[in-house]
Amino acid sequence: MGKMEGRVAIVTGAAQGIGRAVARKLAAEGATVVCADQNGDGAGQAAAELPGATATRADVSRPDDVQRLVDETLTAHGKVDALAHVAAVVPFTAWDDIDFEEWRRIMSVNLDGTYLVNRAVYGPMREAGYGRIVNICSNVVLAGTPNLAHYVASKGGVLAFTRALAREIGKHGITVNSVAPGLTASEGALASPHKEAFEFVQMLQCIPRRGEPSDIAPSVAFLLSEEAGWVTGQMLVADAGMTHN
């Protein structure tokens, strides 16, 4: 029997990369998965390969989309036990080129989106007296990676928000943790200038190979499981030992 048997889990950013790997892993552990992504077709394709899964097109920076995602989950499955919030924009922008519009673009998805999705699942989780939330952070908050100042700031916010929220809602039986991946060979990373960094990053890791989305998913699945009930407010770094927190 899987660690997530009988549980309903929302995965944002499920169309590709880490989100899709998390959706697969949770389904393999027995969860009924709701695949959410602003790429509705991609979310549908992700759901189609998982037993009992459903899909919702949702832009996490839009309050109406996020509320609809949770409402549709409750209608289809009756509850929300777990949230893996993976959806994010990963830019590659030198500091000299980050104007306020670009800053807000990243914040609206990465930080506003984290607030909106966590806020929306909180109600049904509080009512049930049970919940597991994992927000995807990044090891850039420890490494200060260049060409990502706004992204690093947004993920620093995710880390701090996760710790603060865990403090407030633990009394309702809800845990809130983050997983911080290192550079991972997702479709997004491989289609961006970040792909040039893999060789350098591998030299800094304890395990000298390229990280894959499937390397990140088990950490998320553990923190969303019954077994992690005594773990909250934490950041689990999954980056092959590149950084130390």
Buried (B, 14 or more C-beta within 10 A) or exposed (E): EBBBEEBBBBBBBBBBBBBBBBBBBBBBBBBBBBBBBBBBEBBBBBBEEBEEBBBBBBBBBBBEBBBBBBEBBBEBBEBBBBBBBBBBBBBBBEEEEBEEEEBEBBBBBBBBBBBBBBBBBBEBBBEBEBBBBBBBBBBBBBBEBEBBBBBBBBBBBBBEBBBEBBEEBEEBBBBBBBBBBBBBBBEBBEEBEBEEBBEEBBEBBEEEEBBBBBBBBBBBBBBBBEEBEEBBBBBBBBBBEBBEE
